[in-house]
Amino acid sequence: MPPPRSSPALPSIRPSRKQVPRAASSAPGSPVDTAQRIIESITTAIVERRLMPGTKLAEQKIADIFQVSRTIVRQALHQLSRDKLITLEKARGARVAQPSVEEARQVFEVRHMLESSMIRRAALELTPAHIVRLRAHLDDERAAVQRTDVSGRTRLLADFHVVLASMLGNDTLADILRDLLSRSSLISLMYQSAHSAEHSYAEHVAIVDALERRDARAAVQLMGEHLQHVEHNLQTLPRIPDLESVLRPEK
């Protein structure tokens, strides 16, 4: 099977550079840049289901993995804590957050409110060129699903929602959705059953079909049903991986 087409112009739910304060230089190799790399590595590992809720994030071990000081690691962990992706406790240190069922409900409630408005506007404003780009993204989703590429399909299925927000030219909405989707991925790690990636992909296709027809009513209904299906499939789960194997930078 040929490799999936890349979509370099499409945004990702990976964290943006602006998440780290700019007090220091952000040049490559600077403390700010290094802290951002740690943030991105941990966030991506959560989104791609390689870091499970409750995983201990030992400062010294992360410092050894990235060959940096614990001060820089601490800066990264504090940012992740503000983003609600990890918890910091004096006695227990840092751990990947374990959101409650109530928090899961609240996150999906916010997503419903934001994305129903977003998809209604998208049905009216997206151009044929936007639809072509969305179809290319769907091709990538399908290829990842067919390859049983769990981390790839998880990222792509989540990216679909940020892609839509970015196409509307609303960077603030795209950033909010990135944060919510990162938290949704974490919630899914704890509470989602063996969710059918094929089903999510098929629902995305139906949403794009409605957008192409400029059928705002159908698009809103389909998006709402899609989010309901994801939320209703939540149940408790999982395992704790080896931190070094997940976060060690590629050579």
Stockholm file with secondary structure:
# STOCKHOLM 1.0

chainA/1-251         MPPPRSSPALPSIRPSRKQVPRAASSAPGSPVDTAQRIIESITTAIVERRLMPGTKLAEQKIADIFQVSRTIVRQALHQLSRDKLITLEKARGARVAQPSVEEARQVFEVRHMLESSMIRRAALELTPAHIVRLRAHLDDERAAVQRTDVSGRTRLLADFHVVLASMLGNDTLADILRDLLSRSSLISLMYQSAHSAEHSYAEHVAIVDALERRDARAAVQLMGEHLQHVEHNLQTLPRIPDLESVLRPEK
#=GR chainA/1-251 SS CCCCCCCTTSCCSSCCGGGSCCSSCCSTTSHHHHHHHHHHHHHHHHHTTCSCTTCBCCHHHHHHHHTCCHHHHHHHHHHHHHTTSEEEETTTEEEECCCCHHHHHHHHHHHHHHHHHHHHHHHHHCCHHHHHHHHHHHHHHHHHHHTTCHHHHHHHHHHHHHHHHHHTTCHHHHHHHHHHHHHHHHHHHHHBCSCCHHHHHHHHHHHHHHHHTTCHHHHHHHHHHHHHHHHHTBCCCCCCCCHHHHHCCCC
#=GC SS_cons         CCCCCCCTTSCCSSCCGGGSCCSSCCSTTSHHHHHHHHHHHHHHHHHTTCSCTTCBCCHHHHHHHHTCCHHHHHHHHHHHHHTTSEEEETTTEEEECCCCHHHHHHHHHHHHHHHHHHHHHHHHHCCHHHHHHHHHHHHHHHHHHHTTCHHHHHHHHHHHHHHHHHHTTCHHHHHHHHHHHHHHHHHHHHHBCSCCHHHHHHHHHHHHHHHHTTCHHHHHHHHHHHHHHHHHTBCCCCCCCCHHHHHCCCC
//
